[in-house]
Amino acid sequence: MLSSKSRLFTKQFSSQAKRLQSILVIAEHDNKKLLPITQNAITAAKKLGGEITVLVAGVQCKPASDALAKASGISKILVAENEAFKGFTAESLAPLIVDVQKKSNFTHIVSGASAFGKALLPRVAAKLDVSPVSDVIGIESPDTYIRSIYAGNAIQTVTAKDPIKIISVRGTNFEADNLEGGSTTQETVSADSSKSDLTEFISQELSKSDRPELTSAKVVVSGGRGLKSGDNFKLLYDLADKLNAAVGASRAAVDAGFVANDLQVGQTGKIVAPDLYIAVGISGAIQHLAGMKDSKTIVAINKDPEAPIFQVADYGLVADLFKAVPELTQKL
Ligand SMILES: Cc1cc2nc3c(=O)[nH]c(=O)nc-3n(C[C@H](O)[C@H](O)[C@H](O)COP(=O)(O)OP(=O)(O)OC[C@H]3O[C@@H](n4cnc5c(N)ncnc54)[C@H](O)[C@@H]3O)c2cc1C
């Protein structure tokens, strides 16, 4: 039991400790705009407390850095431009981040736990000789973080003792910062050392869709092996159109070739937490649940009343999807 004096000291110490934090957030963007995960990472950085700097590195990336200029609670935006950042490879960005870190001595480096962050942060951590903490879902204090393990079946609390904490945060667990209410200066940083002989970016092909992006959509309609073919996914696209929803899939549906693998939701796919998740013909294997069980409302349509998906569903419909889905779409 702490005495009131030591409680006061602890309180003062923790608020002082928070003030002493200096956090570098690595922005994820496509040069023209910020990707939503950056807003989640900024919220996580604010929970750490302390001064926040955001690094925007790219090629002609001013529109992306401008999107941060009115954010509140950010001390500085660092902008680094170099042709080497084409394709945002970890090999070209890591030396820049190490340089920036050496000059400014941040206590924390934070990014989203996206494919970008997952490729970049371990490389930066290795160069700085510290252990990164990945996939953080909650922040207890500047050095203690909550993360999920075993496909979301256990929650771990970790205290990082390294002098520099490098963490990636799961976007769905931190509200998006609204990037409003302030004004922040932008500063150009040199990116001369950022060349890599290890990799060369050649090109990328992005799938185009008029539907909302899967990880940030408010409504997601997902299909599983129960759909039986790629053509039958049309039933889900029709339903998604009525709800302005993104379409997702189980791994079984992806492996069977019904849809492309960028639609996969789950442990080895995307993590989503929309307001409404409709699982159609999906059994509810733990690896699928790992990617969607934080959704606010879960609806399951499955003909098997014993399907595990019903254990996490708020609303369950035991029915043949080939009858239920067209009926639902028509009623909507
Ligand atoms: C290391 C590892 C990682 C994995 N990662 C992922 C991941 O990221 N995402 C993921 O989804 N899975 C993942 N899996 C696979 C996972 O274990 C399951 O195999 C997969 O999720 C099953 O997909 P499904 O529910 O579509 O298929 P099934 O389990 O075959 O379920 C199909 C469901 O459709 C129902 N159904 C069939 N016909 C109809 C009908 N006419 N009307 C209504 N319902 C119908 C059935 O009752 C059944 O419940 C992973 C597995 C491993 C080992």
The ligand as a Gaussian input file, in Angstrom:
#p B3LYP/6-31G(d) Opt

LIG

0 1
 C       -1.948000     -21.015000     -39.608000
 C       -3.333000     -20.832000     -40.135000
 C       -3.748000     -19.560000     -40.471000
 C       -5.053000     -19.363000     -40.956000
 N       -5.473000     -18.087000     -41.252000
 C       -6.748000     -17.891000     -41.615000
 C       -7.241000     -16.574000     -41.878000
 O       -6.513000     -15.574000     -41.833000
 N       -8.541000     -16.437000     -42.215000
 C       -9.402000     -17.501000     -42.292000
 O      -10.584000     -17.293000     -42.601000
 N       -8.958000     -18.748000     -42.078000
 C       -7.655000     -18.981000     -41.761000
 N       -7.220000     -20.247000     -41.578000
 C       -8.112000     -21.362000     -41.974000
 C       -9.158000     -21.719000     -40.937000
 O       -8.633000     -22.664000     -40.023000
 C      -10.400000     -22.345000     -41.615000
 O       -9.999000     -23.450000     -42.380000
 C      -11.162000     -21.384000     -42.534000
 O      -11.412000     -20.180000     -41.856000
 C      -12.463000     -22.026000     -42.933000
 O      -13.131000     -21.201000     -43.848000
 P      -14.703000     -21.295000     -44.016000
 O      -15.368000     -21.002000     -42.735000
 O      -15.068000     -20.490000     -45.206000
 O      -14.900000     -22.818000     -44.470000
 P      -15.564000     -24.027000     -43.706000
 O      -14.941000     -24.233000     -42.381000
 O      -15.588000     -25.156000     -44.653000
 O      -17.057000     -23.535000     -43.428000
 C      -18.018000     -23.345000     -44.438000
 C      -19.322000     -23.046000     -43.710000
 O      -20.318000     -22.772000     -44.680000
 C      -21.542000     -23.327000     -44.216000
 N      -22.391000     -23.542000     -45.400000
 C      -22.176000     -24.403000     -46.424000
 N      -23.170000     -24.300000     -47.340000
 C      -24.033000     -23.356000     -46.862000
 C      -25.267000     -22.824000     -47.345000
 N      -25.791000     -23.226000     -48.502000
 N      -25.874000     -21.896000     -46.590000
 C      -25.352000     -21.485000     -45.394000
 N      -24.202000     -21.961000     -44.895000
 C      -23.536000     -22.879000     -45.612000
 C      -21.149000     -24.608000     -43.521000
 O      -22.143000     -25.005000     -42.572000
 C      -19.822000     -24.219000     -42.852000
 O      -20.034000     -23.777000     -41.524000
 C       -5.938000     -20.463000     -41.101000
 C       -5.490000     -21.749000     -40.758000
 C       -4.227000     -21.922000     -40.279000
 C       -3.775000     -23.300000     -39.903000

